[in-house]
Amino acid sequence: MYEGEAEVHRALGDPTRLRILALLRVREACVCELVARLPISQPAVSQHLRRLRQAGLVQERRHKYWTYYAIPPDLDPLLAQLIARLPHDRADEAALADPEPGAACALAPAGIGSGAQIGE
């Protein structure tokens, strides 16, 4: 009965996942954009995103070689408020200020930042 709620709370219990949510608060982003902002490997970022997706805190959208992640527009209002109240990091927000998702990946060879590397 409470398993779904527990999954959400477990997903929110990690500082890296909270930072990913703060980044996605700016706009949707692909894995390679998140990797550029986080001090962990691409596989580790992908695992954190998987956990957030399973908890319903992020959604994915595939386009060509890339998978983009975003906070769902229909997220529970209390969770949306919690994400809105996460600390703001000006450097992170500036890095994602470009309104074009995937801009950092556009010059990457096919496969970099793609769903093929997400391990799903």
Protein Blocks (a to p, Z undefined) as FASTA:
>chain_A
ZZmmmmmmmmmmpfklmmmmmmmmmpccdfklmmmmpccdfklmmmmmmmmmmnopaccd
dehjbccddddfkbcfklmmmmmmpccdfklmmmmmpmbghklmmmpcehihpaklnoZZ
